[in-house]
Amino acid sequence: MTDSTPAAPMPAVVSQRCGLIAIGGKPNVGKSTLMNALVGQKISITSRKAQTTRHRIMGIRTRGGAQFVFVDTPGFQTRHGSALNKSLNKAVLGAVSDVDLVLFVVEAGSFSLQDAAVLGLLKSDIPTRLVANKLDTVHRRSEIAPWLKGMQERHPFAEFVPMSAKKPADIDRLLAIIEKYLPEQPWWYGEDELTDRSEKFLASETVREKLFRLTGDELPYTSTVVIEQFQEEPSPKHGRFVRIAATIIVERDGHKAMVIGEGGERLKRIGSQAHRLRGAPRAGKAARRQGVSAAVGQGAFGLGRRRGARALVWL
């Protein structure tokens, strides 16, 4: 006697898509702001100072069956031949040469020699989307259509996306466009991961962001931050408590006064603005979308010069 009970239906298999998307463009065109908006959380630091982004930083966004792995590249340098700028340019070349899709970011209605230098790096066999960012700053929208026509003559863009990175609707539209170009393959990261960088790295970048924002054009962009101590402690109030000691490294002794400020006021502001890190990852692992609040306690910020002595200044 056979069992005539119908077998339970097999659960539907949801196909996964995953791909690498490079975000390229000239310095200070809004690449990091766009990356943060696409990821849905701040991963890459931003400031008005060009060359803020120095490292190849990955931001991860997973929604539905698609996982987007974005690469925020440093702006391609054309004005200076320093060792740092040569290193930044090498990072740009590496990022745009081995990806599934390139988002070429320009300011809507504008195209400069710096834009042309980056455009010349793009390979014709890699799909490229022209992201005309900062559309909200264009007062005469009628000028966009002829500008887009001129851009198509410069490069065989697969698609144009006029938008503003500050508008959630534009970000959702861009994600839907990108998803079509992601290959069908298993995800590379967990569903809740945000970046491949560690918490220690993100802490140093946060301090560097506040450093540049509070010093403006006074301080050269070659200044950097080194985390000397990163000690995590339990905290009943915050859940996590991280004690950080950081050293701000400047090129010349004369730059120290710019960072310290009168009576140490500017250095204190840098420390206080960097004190609270939200959504931080566990040290040594990729950042996760878990909404953890990490309190940065009585941190020590050192100030030193390259090849020179470092003096710790407690805040």
JOWOJO-V774550 format. One record per residue. N is the residue number from 1. RES is the residue in one small letter. SS is DSSP state (~ for helix, > for strand, _ for the rest). NEAR is the number of other C-alpha atoms within 10 Angstrom. D_CENTER is the distance of its C-alpha to the mean C-alpha in Angstrom with 2 decimals. Layout:
# JOWOJO-V774550
n = <N N>
res = <RES RES>
ss = <SS SS>
near = <NEAR NEAR>
d_center = <D_CENTER D_CENTER>
This chain:
# JOWOJO-V774550
n = <1 2 3 4 5 6 7 8 9 10 11 12 13 14 15 16 17 18 19 20 21 22 23 24 25 26 27 28 29 30 31 32 33 34 35 36 37 38 39 40 41 42 43 44 45 46 47 48 49 50 51 52 53 54 55 56 57 58 59 60 61 62 63 64 65 66 67 68 69 70 71 72 73 74 75 76 77 78 79 80 81 82 83 84 85 86 87 88 89 90 91 92 93 94 95 96 97 98 99 100 101 102 103 104 105 106 107 108 109 110 111 112 113 114 115 116 117 118 119 120 121 122 123 124 125 126 127 128 129 130 131 132 133 134 135 136 137 138 139 140 141 142 143 144 145 146 147 148 149 150 151 152 153 154 155 156 157 158 159 160 161 162 163 164 165 166 167 168 169 170 171 172 173 174 175 176 177 178 179 180 181 182 183 184 185 186 187 188 189 190 191 192 193 194 195 196 197 198 199 200 201 202 203 204 205 206 207 208 209 210 211 212 213 214 215 216 217 218 219 220 221 222 223 224 225 226 227 228 229 230 231 232 233 234 235 236 237 238 239 240 241 242 243 244 245 246 247 248 249 250 251 252 253 254 255 256 257 258 259 260 261 262 263 264 265 266 267 268 269 270 271 272 273 274 275 276 277 278 279 280 281 282 283 284 285 286 287 288 289 290 291 292 293 294 295 296 297 298 299 300 301 302 303 304 305 306 307 308 309 310 311 312 313 314 315>
res = <m t d s t p a a p m p a v v s q r c g l i a i g g k p n v g k s t l m n a l v g q k i s i t s r k a q t t r h r i m g i r t r g g a q f v f v d t p g f q t r h g s a l n k s l n k a v l g a v s d v d l v l f v v e a g s f s l q d a a v l g l l k s d i p t r l v a n k l d t v h r r s e i a p w l k g m q e r h p f a e f v p m s a k k p a d i d r l l a i i e k y l p e q p w w y g e d e l t d r s e k f l a s e t v r e k l f r l t g d e l p y t s t v v i e q f q e e p s p k h g r f v r i a a t i i v e r d g h k a m v i g e g g e r l k r i g s q a h r l r g a p r a g k a a r r q g v s a a v g q g a f g l g r r r g a r a l v w l>
ss = <_ _ _ _ _ _ _ _ _ _ _ _ _ _ _ _ > > > > > > > > _ > _ _ _ _ ~ ~ ~ ~ ~ ~ ~ ~ ~ _ _ _ _ _ _ _ _ _ _ _ _ _ _ _ _ _ > > > > > > > _ _ > > > > > > > _ _ _ > _ _ _ _ _ _ ~ ~ ~ ~ ~ ~ ~ ~ ~ ~ ~ ~ ~ ~ ~ _ _ _ > > > > > > > _ _ _ _ _ ~ ~ ~ ~ ~ ~ ~ _ _ _ _ _ _ _ _ > > > > > > _ ~ ~ ~ _ _ _ _ ~ ~ ~ ~ ~ ~ ~ ~ ~ ~ ~ ~ ~ _ _ _ _ > > > > _ _ _ _ _ ~ ~ ~ ~ ~ ~ ~ ~ ~ ~ ~ ~ _ _ _ _ > _ _ _ _ _ _ _ _ > > > _ _ _ ~ ~ ~ ~ ~ ~ ~ ~ ~ ~ ~ ~ ~ ~ ~ ~ ~ _ _ _ _ _ _ _ _ > > > > > > > > > > > > _ _ _ > > > > > > > > > > > > _ _ _ ~ ~ ~ ~ ~ ~ ~ _ ~ ~ ~ ~ ~ ~ ~ ~ ~ ~ ~ ~ _ _ > > > _ _ _ _ _ _ _ _ > > _ _ _ _ > > > > _ _ _ > > > > > > _ _ _ _ > > > > > _>
near = <3 4 6 6 6 6 7 6 6 6 6 6 6 8 11 15 21 22 22 23 25 27 26 31 27 27 22 19 19 23 29 26 19 21 25 20 19 23 21 16 16 18 26 24 18 24 20 14 18 16 20 22 24 20 15 17 19 23 27 30 21 19 11 10 15 25 24 25 26 25 27 28 28 30 28 24 22 15 8 9 10 10 9 14 20 15 15 21 20 13 18 27 16 13 22 25 16 14 17 19 22 27 24 24 24 23 22 24 21 13 13 10 10 16 21 13 15 23 17 11 14 18 13 11 9 16 17 22 21 22 26 22 24 20 18 14 12 15 8 8 12 9 12 17 11 11 14 19 10 12 17 15 9 12 14 13 18 11 13 16 19 21 20 21 25 14 12 13 11 17 19 13 12 18 16 12 14 19 17 10 16 20 14 13 13 14 17 13 18 12 17 15 18 27 26 18 19 16 21 22 14 21 23 21 24 22 26 24 23 21 26 23 15 19 18 14 12 11 18 15 19 13 17 19 23 19 19 15 15 17 13 17 12 10 12 7 8 12 12 16 18 21 17 21 21 22 23 25 21 24 18 14 13 10 18 18 14 17 23 18 14 10 9 14 11 18 27 18 17 24 21 17 15 20 21 16 18 14 18 25 26 14 16 12 14 22 23 19 18 13 10 16 16 21 21 22 17 15 20 19 25 21 23 21 19 14 10 12 8 14 13 14 17 13 16>
d_center = <65.25 61.74 59.05 58.31 55.41 52.40 49.47 46.37 43.80 40.92 37.52 35.52 32.97 29.59 28.06 24.47 21.99 18.93 17.05 14.24 12.51 11.02 9.29 11.30 12.94 14.35 12.90 12.10 12.56 9.87 7.32 4.28 7.12 8.04 5.33 6.03 9.52 9.92 9.13 11.26 9.83 7.44 5.11 2.74 6.03 7.88 11.44 14.14 14.52 13.66 12.25 10.00 7.38 9.93 9.00 8.37 5.86 7.18 6.84 10.50 12.61 16.38 18.94 22.54 23.16 19.87 16.81 13.76 11.58 8.61 7.55 5.01 7.89 9.31 11.71 15.10 17.55 21.07 22.66 22.71 23.95 22.93 22.14 18.58 18.02 19.83 17.60 14.43 16.41 17.37 13.86 13.45 16.87 16.26 13.22 15.18 18.48 18.35 16.64 18.31 16.80 15.04 13.62 14.83 13.61 16.32 17.76 20.53 23.86 22.70 22.64 22.85 23.71 20.13 19.20 22.21 21.21 17.99 20.03 22.62 20.38 20.02 22.61 25.00 25.24 21.62 21.26 19.20 18.43 18.52 16.21 18.10 15.75 17.24 20.44 21.48 22.13 24.58 28.07 30.09 28.82 31.81 30.22 27.30 29.62 31.08 27.72 26.40 29.66 29.12 25.63 27.24 29.70 27.07 25.45 26.41 23.50 24.05 23.01 22.01 19.81 20.43 18.32 16.52 13.06 14.88 17.52 17.32 20.06 18.22 15.23 17.95 19.70 16.85 16.33 20.12 20.15 17.63 19.57 22.64 21.26 20.19 23.00 25.14 24.47 23.81 20.43 18.74 17.45 19.10 18.95 17.42 14.66 11.01 9.44 11.41 10.74 13.60 14.24 15.55 12.45 10.49 13.67 13.75 10.32 11.62 14.82 13.46 11.78 15.24 17.00 15.74 16.23 19.70 20.87 19.89 21.18 23.57 21.52 20.46 16.81 18.16 18.54 16.78 17.06 18.82 19.42 23.18 23.93 22.18 24.96 24.78 27.85 29.22 29.43 31.72 30.06 26.32 26.58 24.48 24.84 22.81 24.43 22.19 23.49 21.16 22.25 20.89 21.96 23.06 24.88 28.12 30.33 30.38 26.70 27.48 29.28 26.32 24.24 27.24 28.61 32.14 33.39 30.00 28.76 25.38 24.59 25.63 23.33 20.30 21.46 22.36 19.12 17.20 19.96 18.80 15.93 15.98 15.10 14.77 15.47 18.62 18.59 18.49 17.26 14.22 13.05 15.30 15.70 18.79 18.60 19.78 20.31 20.30 22.33 21.75 25.31 27.22 24.71 25.85 24.03 25.55 25.69 26.69 26.92 26.16 29.32 30.70 31.64 29.26 30.58 29.17 29.17 29.36 28.10>
